[in-house]
Amino acid sequence: MSRTKKALLFTLALLPVALVAGYFAMRYTVKLLDPAVLQQAIEQIGSEKALFAVSIVQVVLYAAVCGFFGYILSDKLGLMRPFRFEKKRLLITLIVSAAGGVVFSLDAWTFGKWIPEIGASYAATGTFDADLWITSVLYGGVIEEVMMRLFLMSLLAFLLWKLFFRKRETVPTGLLIAANIAAALLFAAGHLPVTASTFGTLTPMLLLRCFLLNGAFGLLFGRLYRKYGIQYAMLSHALLHIISRLIWLIVF
């Protein structure tokens, strides 16, 4: 089967996940929005159903474009592995992700203590929110990994390879590491608009938190993608959310 056909099949399999992820992500976003802001958005689009439809289509398009071209780029780089889990790699991923989930949960007792607004936000984590959990697993674990690792990290590595090492038949490991770092920083920066809208400002402490947490774990997901395959990055990202939220659910 040709690379293009494989990329197409991968994308088609991804679309139902994107559809569900987009729906629940919008349901959760609606809960966070100021009622006045939500009403303004509804008036601009026409109705709440139209607002949901636009948001879902946006996520599906992101997944389709990034999934298709990300697969092709990843395959050219030699990073696309058969979409299955091997016992040893799965065990390593589970252990690393469990530890990562515990470390990530410490945000409540570190930055949550240093930044009052963050501490207050954890009061709501003691209640199970299905929309948040599904969004964390499907949008965070799958869609974000397709966009940031499979597509963006692969694209950066491919461009660096063709620009500076075009005579090399294989991409140098150093370029993959550099692309991972760049993608992780961009992944962290992508959280800044939400952080700013949530807290109304971007203080040095909020910036440190954003880049430290999202950047560091972005590096972890990128390494898993580079070493084992995108499915392990997806699993790790999803487990990180599940474990940290379980801890908050129990404690709070």
ABEGO torsion letter per residue (X at the ends): XBAAAAAAAAAAAAAAAAAAAAAAAAAAAAAABBAAAAAAAAAAAGBAAAAAAAAAAAAAAAAAAAAAAAAAAAAAAGABBBBBBBAAAAAAAAAAAAAAAAAAAAAAABAAAABAAAAAAAAAAABBBAAAAAAAAAAAAAAAAAAAAAAAAAAAAAAAAAAAAAABABBBAAAAAAAAAAAAAAAAAAAAAAAAAAAGBBBAAAAAAAAAAAAAAAAAAAAAAAAAEAAAAAAAAAAAAAAAAAAAAAAX
